[in-house]
Amino acid sequence: MNCSVARTLDVVGEWWTLLIVRNIMLGQRRFEAIQADLGIARNILSDRLNTLVAHDVVTKVKYHDHPERFEYHLTEKGRDLFPVIAALMAWGDKWASPDGPPLEMRHTCESHGTPELVCSTCGEPMDLRHMRAKAGPGWVRTPAEPPVG
């Protein structure tokens, strides 16, 4: 599908994938620790990690030879998922956490800020009311798709 959202979901759209990325972002880099924390089946964790490695979201780094053991580290591509994770956390804190946020992220200034999407040009907040879609250089219209303005 000629859609950046669909292409992204091909890589990180499975149920456990963003939770695994979140855990690695929070410093949990070893298979056993991730598996124990999430309660995920070993085969599913292995499959998701292999997908993340194959798509260069995560690198596999050996930390022990006998037996062979690995850690998982985010690549630049993986670190670029931070705003996605932060936005999902903010949405979940607002709409799915009636007792308050289960985890609070703190900025280096010690503030518990809320992620905000802002325009990289003018700095103004971006929300649906102020956005419009326009075909980009990679747009290829198929007969079933409506034109984009």
C-alpha positions in Angstrom: 0.0 0.0 0.0 1.3 3.4 -0.9 0.9 4.8 2.6 3.6 5.7 5.2 1.3 4.6 8.0 0.6 1.2 6.4 4.4 0.7 5.8 5.2 1.6 9.4 2.6 -0.8 10.7 4.2 -3.5 8.6 7.3 -3.1 10.8 5.9 -2.1 14.2 2.2 -2.8 14.0 2.0 -6.2 15.7 0.6 -6.2 19.3 3.9 -6.7 21.2 6.3 -4.8 19.0 5.9 -1.3 20.4 5.9 -2.6 24.0 9.2 -4.3 23.2 10.6 -1.1 21.7 9.3 0.8 24.8 11.1 -1.6 27.1 14.4 -1.3 25.2 14.0 2.5 25.3 13.7 2.3 29.1 16.9 0.3 29.3 15.7 -3.3 29.3 17.9 -4.8 26.6 18.2 -8.5 27.4 15.8 -11.1 26.1 15.1 -12.7 29.5 14.4 -9.4 31.2 12.0 -8.3 28.4 10.3 -11.6 28.4 9.8 -11.7 32.1 8.6 -8.1 32.3 6.1 -8.4 29.5 5.0 -12.0 30.1 5.3 -12.6 26.4 5.8 -16.1 25.0 9.5 -16.7 24.1 8.7 -17.6 20.5 6.7 -14.4 20.0 9.4 -12.3 21.5 12.0 -13.9 19.4 9.9 -13.4 16.3 9.3 -9.7 17.1 12.9 -9.0 17.9 14.0 -10.7 14.7 11.6 -8.5 12.7 13.0 -5.4 14.5 16.6 -6.5 13.7 15.7 -7.3 10.0 14.2 -3.8 9.6 17.2 -2.1 11.4 15.1 -0.8 14.3 17.2 -2.7 16.7 20.7 -4.2 16.6 21.7 -7.4 18.3 24.9 -7.1 20.3 26.7 -10.1 21.8 27.6 -9.7 25.5 28.6 -13.3 26.4 30.2 -16.1 24.4 29.5 -19.3 26.3 26.6 -19.6 26.2 26.0 -17.1 23.5 23.9 -14.2 24.8 22.8 -10.9 23.2 21.5 -7.5 24.1 19.2 -5.5 21.9 20.0 -1.8 21.3 17.9 0.8 19.4 19.3 2.1 16.2 18.7 5.7 15.0 15.6 4.3 13.3 14.5 2.8 16.6 15.2 5.9 18.6 13.0 7.8 16.1 10.1 5.9 17.4 10.3 7.8 20.7 7.7 10.4 19.7 5.3 7.6 18.7 5.7 5.8 22.1 5.4 9.1 23.9 2.2 10.0 22.0 0.7 6.6 22.7 1.6 6.9 26.4 0.0 10.4 26.6 -3.2 9.1 24.9 -3.3 6.1 27.2 -2.7 8.4 30.3 -5.6 10.6 29.2 -8.1 8.0 27.9 -7.2 4.6 29.3 -5.8 5.2 32.8 -8.6 6.1 35.2 -6.2 5.9 38.2 -3.6 8.1 36.7 -0.5 7.4 34.6 1.2 4.1 35.3 4.6 5.6 34.3 5.6 9.2 34.3 8.3 10.3 31.9 10.5 13.2 33.1 12.4 15.6 31.0 16.0 16.4 32.0 14.7 19.7 33.5 12.7 17.3 35.8 9.4 18.5 34.4 6.7 16.0 33.7 5.9 17.5 30.3 3.3 16.2 27.9 4.4 15.4 24.4 3.1 18.0 21.9 3.3 17.9 18.2 4.5 21.2 16.8 5.2 22.5 13.4 9.0 22.3 12.7 8.8 25.6 10.7 6.6 27.9 12.8 6.6 26.1 16.2 2.8 26.3 16.5 0.9 23.2 17.8 -0.3 20.9 15.1 -3.7 19.3 15.4 -6.3 17.9 13.0 -8.1 21.2 12.6 -5.0 22.9 11.2 -3.8 20.2 8.9 -4.6 19.2 5.3 -3.3 16.4 3.2 -1.4 17.1 -0.1 0.1 14.6 -2.4 3.9 14.2 -1.9 6.7 13.2 -4.2 6.1 9.5 -3.5 2.4 9.6 -4.2 1.1 7.1 -6.7 -2.7 7.2 -7.2 -4.3 3.9 -7.9 -7.8 3.9 -9.5 -9.5 2.9 -6.2 -8.0 5.9 -4.3 -9.6 9.3 -4.2 -7.4 12.3 -5.2 -5.5 14.1 -2.5 -5.6 17.8 -2.6 
